């Protein structure tokens, strides 16, 4: 028998307030900090057709910012605008970056999903039509769909970029 899990809001907040080195919620606290300072992307369920709890509101999520980090809820729009302006939003000027997204990934809204132009070929998107968040990082299975198997060829991109970078470095040295 497994004990029941306490999934209350109060327990979640208590866990997020734990700043000890060995906290089991370190990643959740770090992510929450990023939502308060950079992203502002919250998973809410305020629509009447939402199948989850209607208690998942934007107000509840943004109340964590002052509670956990002393960051005003009113500063969130300016922080998000700064992040998008600084990094280029969904059209960043990046070099040798892969943007991997799944078709049923709610986080794709925060990513780059459009293919790049030819002159920006060093920054590419990989869209896996029928997968969810981080599916490309899970262990390989016999049952994986072909699109997922193809997407996992990320190491080919990275290997090519590393080879190109090494060649560029050698050229700069005049070798």
C-alpha positions, 0 to 999 in steps of 0.5 A: 500500500502506498500512502496518500499524497498531499497535493494541496495548495498549502503543501505545494507552497510550503514545499516551494518555500523550502530553500534548503540544499536538499529540497526535493522541490528545487527544480519546481522552485527554480521554474517558479522563479523563472515564471515570475521573472522572465516567462509569466507562462502559467497553466490555468484552468479558468474556462468552464470547459476545462476538465481540471480544477477551476482553482488553477487561476492566473491570480493563484499562480501569480500570488506565488511571486510576492509570497516566495520571492518578494516580486510584485505581481504588477511587475510581471508584464514588464518582466515578460516584455523585457525577456521577449525583447532581449531574447527575440521572442519567437524570432530569436537571432540564434546560432546553432540552436535546435528548438524541439517541440511536440505537437501535443506539448503545451510549452510549444507556445513558449518556443520557436516552432517555425522553420528558419530561413536558409541563411539561418540554417544553423538555428533549426526547429524540430517539430514532432507532430504526435508527441508531448513535452520532452518526449525526445529526451526519454529512453528509446522504445520499440513502440516509438513512432517514426517521427520521434525516432527521426527527431532523436537524431539531434546528435547529428546536428550537434556533431555537425555543428561541433565539426564546423566550429572546430574547422572555423577555429582551425581556419582562424589559427591559419592551420 
